[in-house]
Amino acid sequence: MLSSVSPIEQTWASFKTKRTSTELYSEDAVVMYVPTCVGVRGNAQIRKFFLNSQFSEKVNPVQETVYNTVVGSHQLIEEVIWSIHFHSGECKWLVPHLEDRYLMNSTIKFPVTASVSFDKNHKIQSIRYLWDQACVLKQLQVISSKVKWPVVGQEQIEVLRSPNTVPLTGLNDQPVDLDHQKTQQEQDKNQFVPGRIFGPVDPKDQVRQAVRRPEANAPPARNIFTFQPPSQRPLVAANPNKLGSSFSFTHDEGKIA
């Protein structure tokens, strides 16, 4: 069964292929690149804005990889990774006033969040692009690597690409879960073994279990919430040679003089 696509998803898909179309926007639509405060207002102005050569694939091509998209009744949130290669030394929507020498033939990658709102006719009312500008400047070497700034560069893309295995740093500056698989193996190794604490296990059951599963010489599984009494054991050895004496108890009735 084909999944249905909402009207705002259709509008957003059309924006990805032809963002210069005025039919996609409401009359008072706004497009904003939040970290740089570069943007445009108005339906007609948006068309002129995206026709600028700085958005040309021949000048500064942008490759986008979408990782998460959340769709509401009148809003859409999308997490993507942008990979930008600079053929020219001008990209004012991303790095205004930056010298050309930092951009020529450079390639950077960084995560971006797009927050898009739609009007009642499912036309785009506003688009807000957000990213970490320090991540961009570090990759362009505007922020020097010689000084230990509290800035992360291209490593940020791993947060979207592989959130379960991305290297993390704790508050004490020590790596967290450096080897995720090794950590998982240690957790599995230290898991509770049934019968170890909550009562004795019949040795016969252990033998039968080991025969069935020679690769795992572990106690048999048991329900820790159900009481299982231990097997009966004789209190006195059955071999008479080990106990040569015997005891008897008599009762001597007393007489009244």
C-alpha positions as CSV (number, residue, x, y, z in Angstrom):
1,M,0.0,0.0,0.0
2,L,1.4,3.4,-1.0
3,S,1.6,5.9,1.9
4,S,-0.4,9.1,1.4
5,V,1.6,12.4,1.1
6,S,0.2,15.4,2.8
7,P,-0.3,18.7,0.8
8,I,2.5,20.5,2.8
9,E,4.9,17.6,1.9
10,Q,4.0,18.0,-1.7
11,T,4.7,21.8,-1.5
12,W,8.0,21.1,0.2
13,A,9.0,18.6,-2.4
14,S,8.2,21.1,-5.1
15,F,10.4,23.7,-3.3
16,K,13.3,21.3,-3.4
17,T,13.1,21.1,-7.2
18,K,12.1,24.7,-8.1
19,R,12.4,27.2,-5.3
20,T,12.1,30.2,-7.6
21,S,8.4,29.4,-8.3
22,T,6.2,32.1,-6.8
23,E,3.3,29.6,-6.6
24,L,4.9,27.9,-3.7
25,Y,4.8,31.0,-1.3
26,S,2.2,33.1,0.3
27,E,2.2,36.8,-0.4
28,D,4.0,37.7,2.8
29,A,6.4,34.7,2.9
30,V,9.8,35.0,4.6
31,V,13.0,33.1,4.1
32,M,15.7,33.4,6.8
33,Y,19.2,32.1,7.3
34,V,19.2,32.6,11.0
35,P,22.9,32.4,11.9
36,T,23.7,35.2,9.4
37,C,20.4,37.1,9.5
38,V,20.4,37.0,5.7
39,G,16.9,36.6,4.2
40,V,14.1,38.0,2.1
41,R,10.4,38.9,2.4
42,G,7.6,38.8,-0.1
43,N,6.6,36.4,-2.8
44,A,8.2,38.3,-5.7
45,Q,11.4,39.1,-3.8
46,I,11.9,35.4,-2.9
47,R,12.1,34.6,-6.6
48,K,14.8,37.2,-7.3
49,F,16.6,36.1,-4.2
50,F,17.0,32.5,-5.3
51,L,17.9,33.6,-8.8
52,N,21.1,35.1,-7.5
53,S,24.3,33.5,-8.9
54,Q,25.4,32.6,-5.3
55,F,22.7,29.9,-5.3
56,S,23.8,28.5,-8.7
57,E,25.0,24.9,-8.8
58,K,27.9,26.1,-10.9
59,V,29.1,28.6,-8.3
60,N,28.4,27.0,-4.9
61,P,26.8,23.6,-5.3
62,V,24.9,22.3,-2.2
63,Q,24.4,18.6,-1.8
64,E,21.7,17.8,0.8
65,T,21.1,14.5,2.7
66,V,17.8,14.3,4.6
67,Y,17.8,12.3,7.9
68,N,14.7,13.3,9.7
69,T,11.4,14.9,8.7
70,V,8.6,15.7,11.1
71,V,5.3,16.9,9.6
72,G,2.4,18.6,11.4
73,S,-0.8,20.2,10.3
74,H,0.8,23.5,9.3
75,Q,4.5,23.0,10.0
76,L,7.4,20.9,8.9
77,I,10.8,20.3,10.6
78,E,13.6,18.7,8.8
79,E,17.2,17.7,9.8
80,V,19.7,17.5,6.9
81,I,23.4,17.6,6.2
82,W,24.6,20.1,3.7
83,S,27.9,19.6,1.8
84,I,29.0,22.7,0.0
85,H,31.9,23.1,-2.4
86,F,32.9,26.7,-3.1
87,H,34.0,27.4,-6.7
88,S,33.9,31.2,-6.1
89,G,34.9,33.4,-3.2
90,E,31.4,34.7,-2.4
91,C,28.6,33.1,-0.4
92,K,27.0,35.9,1.5
93,W,24.0,33.9,2.7
94,L,26.4,31.5,4.6
95,V,29.5,33.6,5.4
96,P,28.9,37.3,4.7
97,H,32.0,39.6,4.7
98,L,34.4,36.6,4.7
99,E,37.6,37.0,2.7
100,D,37.7,35.1,-0.6
101,R,40.9,33.2,0.3
102,Y,39.0,31.1,2.9
103,L,36.4,29.9,0.3
104,M,38.2,29.1,-2.9
105,N,38.0,25.4,-3.7
106,S,36.9,24.6,-0.1
107,T,34.4,21.9,0.9
108,I,32.5,21.8,4.2
109,K,29.8,19.6,5.7
110,F,27.5,20.6,8.6
111,P,24.1,19.7,10.0
112,V,21.1,22.1,9.3
113,T,17.6,22.2,10.7
114,A,14.9,23.7,8.5
115,S,11.7,24.9,10.2
116,V,8.9,25.6,7.7
117,S,5.4,26.9,8.3
118,F,2.5,26.9,5.9
119,D,-0.7,28.9,5.5
120,K,-4.2,27.4,5.3
121,N,-3.7,27.0,1.5
122,H,-0.6,24.8,2.1
123,K,1.7,27.5,0.8
124,I,5.0,28.3,2.4
125,Q,4.7,31.1,4.9
126,S,8.2,31.0,6.4
127,I,11.4,29.1,6.2
128,R,14.1,29.3,8.9
129,Y,17.4,27.6,8.4
130,L,19.5,27.0,11.5
131,W,23.1,25.7,11.9
132,D,26.2,26.2,14.0
133,Q,28.2,29.0,12.4
134,A,31.2,28.1,14.5
135,C,31.2,24.6,12.8
136,V,31.4,26.3,9.4
137,L,34.1,28.8,10.4
138,K,36.2,26.0,11.9
139,Q,36.2,24.0,8.7
140,L,37.1,27.1,6.7
141,Q,40.0,27.6,9.1
142,V,38.8,31.0,10.2
143,I,38.8,29.6,13.7
144,S,42.3,28.2,14.2
145,S,42.9,24.7,15.3
146,K,46.0,25.8,17.2
147,V,43.8,27.2,20.0
148,K,41.5,24.9,21.8
149,W,38.2,26.6,21.2
150,P,34.9,25.1,22.5
151,V,34.0,24.4,18.9
152,V,33.3,21.2,16.9
153,G,33.7,21.1,13.1
154,Q,32.7,18.4,10.7
155,E,32.3,15.9,13.5
156,Q,28.8,17.4,14.1
157,I,27.5,15.5,11.1
158,E,28.0,12.2,12.9
159,V,25.2,13.2,15.3
160,L,22.7,12.8,12.5
161,R,24.6,10.1,10.5
162,S,25.1,7.7,13.4
163,P,23.6,8.9,16.7
164,N,24.1,5.6,18.5
165,T,27.8,5.4,17.8
166,V,28.9,9.0,17.5
167,P,31.9,9.6,19.9
168,L,30.8,11.7,22.8
169,T,32.7,13.6,25.5
170,G,31.6,13.7,29.1
171,L,31.7,16.7,31.5
172,N,35.1,15.6,32.6
173,D,36.5,15.8,29.1
174,Q,36.8,12.0,29.0
175,P,35.4,9.9,26.0
176,V,32.0,8.4,26.6
177,D,31.2,5.0,25.0
178,L,34.3,5.1,22.8
179,D,33.6,1.5,21.8
180,H,29.9,1.0,21.7
181,Q,30.0,-2.6,20.8
182,K,32.5,-3.4,23.5
183,T,30.3,-1.6,26.1
184,Q,27.4,-3.7,25.0
185,Q,29.4,-6.9,25.3
186,E,30.4,-5.9,28.8
187,Q,26.8,-5.3,29.7
188,D,25.7,-8.7,28.3
189,K,28.5,-10.3,30.2
190,N,27.5,-8.8,33.5
191,Q,23.8,-9.7,33.2
192,F,22.1,-11.6,36.0
193,V,22.5,-15.4,35.7
194,P,19.3,-17.1,36.9
195,G,19.7,-19.3,40.0
196,R,23.0,-17.6,41.1
197,I,21.5,-15.7,44.0
198,F,17.9,-16.7,44.5
199,G,18.4,-20.3,45.6
200,P,20.3,-23.5,44.9
201,V,20.0,-25.3,41.5
202,D,19.8,-29.0,41.2
203,P,23.2,-30.4,40.0
204,K,21.3,-32.9,37.8
205,D,19.6,-30.0,36.0
206,Q,23.0,-28.4,35.4
207,V,24.3,-31.6,33.8
208,R,21.2,-32.0,31.6
209,Q,21.5,-28.3,30.6
210,A,25.2,-28.7,29.7
211,V,24.5,-31.8,27.6
212,R,21.8,-29.9,25.7
213,R,24.0,-26.8,25.2
214,P,27.6,-27.8,25.5
215,E,28.6,-24.4,24.2
216,A,27.1,-22.7,27.3
217,N,27.8,-24.3,30.6
218,A,25.4,-22.0,32.4
219,P,22.8,-22.8,35.1
220,P,19.3,-23.5,33.7
221,A,16.8,-20.7,33.5
222,R,14.3,-20.4,36.3
223,N,11.6,-18.1,37.3
224,I,12.9,-16.0,40.2
225,F,9.3,-15.2,41.3
226,T,8.3,-18.8,41.9
227,F,9.6,-20.7,44.9
228,Q,11.4,-24.0,44.1
229,P,12.4,-26.0,47.2
230,P,15.8,-27.6,47.2
231,S,16.0,-31.4,46.7
232,Q,15.8,-33.6,49.7
233,R,19.1,-34.8,51.1
234,P,19.7,-37.4,53.9
235,L,20.9,-36.0,57.2
236,V,22.9,-39.2,58.2
237,A,25.1,-41.1,55.9
238,A,23.6,-44.4,54.7
239,N,26.9,-46.4,55.0
240,P,27.0,-48.1,58.5
241,N,30.9,-48.2,58.3
242,K,31.0,-44.5,58.6
243,L,29.0,-44.5,61.8
244,G,29.7,-47.6,64.1
245,S,27.8,-46.6,67.3
246,S,24.1,-46.4,68.0
247,F,22.0,-44.6,70.5
248,S,18.8,-45.5,72.3
249,F,16.7,-43.5,74.7
250,T,14.6,-45.2,77.5
251,H,12.3,-43.8,80.1
252,D,12.6,-45.0,83.7
253,E,9.4,-44.6,85.5
254,G,9.9,-43.6,89.1
255,K,8.2,-45.1,92.1
256,I,6.7,-43.4,95.1
257,A,7.9,-44.8,98.4
